[in-house]
Amino acid sequence: MRKNIQEALDYIKNRTTERPGIGIILGSGLGPFAEELQHKTIIPTADIPHYPPSTVEGHAGKLVFGKVEGVKVLALQGRIHAYEGYSLKQVTFPVQLMANLGVQHLIVTNAAGGLNPNFRPGDLMIIVDHINLMFDNPLIGPNDPELGPRFPDMSEPYNRRLIELAEKTALDLGIKVQKGVLIASKGPSYETAAEVRMFQRLGGDAATMSTVPEVIVAVYRGLKVLGISCITNLATGLSATKLSHEEVTEVAELVKGKFSSLVKEIILRMNQTE
């Protein structure tokens, strides 16, 4: 793993000298945020050694180095999913790269199905905790102590201070946000109505097919994490319509304005509190 990370790093470092302290992984349909960054350097992920190609619509496959009003940011435009046939070590390879490039704060975003009956499509949810129902873990296998501990503590996967900062930022901007627990499964099939009822009984507020493996590795590497879900649809059994990826990307497109405003201001305030 370390050899692959180093070869990918060498490639990236030959193309940019930027070392942002803030990283963001953009979920389905949320990629346009990266287009708004200033002074961009774009590296196609397909050119990076050992970087698995993203095959899903709404995930462009780019590392975008840029700035938000002078604050350096590294945006991943095109995450990798387990349902594409990749191992969770491959899925989390971008997080390993970000950590080695000097990222200390990671914002993870995703499109998610609403499990909480109070949620509506277009809501933004600050993630306070998660439940891993992928029945897999990216840290399984031999551990490299140079990267992180064998048994990382997961009592605070989403940094409490960053959650409070995000809540205060949303309040100041007049953007309504929800808070909740994210449940992750591998997909690619959407959940059945019975599975949705189970997720609700387990305490889940939103369901996704990503994010949790990335957060596990981010915590392992010592990064402070903030998670934001865009509720793009109501889960099976809670909506009268059948689910589709097109609906997901359409709703994400509709909320990109408030999403971008919120994330930009969070990034500025993150930088000010350092």
Secondary structure, DSSP 8 states (H G I E B T S, - for coil): -HHHHHHHHHHHHTT-----SEEEEE-TT-THHHHT-EEEEEEEGGGSTT-----STT---EEEEEEETTEEEEEEES---GGGT--HHHHTHHHHHHHHTT--EEEEEEEEEE-STT--TT-EEEEEEEEE-SS--TT-S---TTT--SS---S-SS-HHHHHHHHHHHHHHT--EEEEEEEE---SS---HHHHHHHHHHT-SEEESSSHHHHHHHHHTT-EEEEEEEEEEE-TTSSSS---HHHHHHHHHHTHHHHHHHHHHHHHHHHHH-
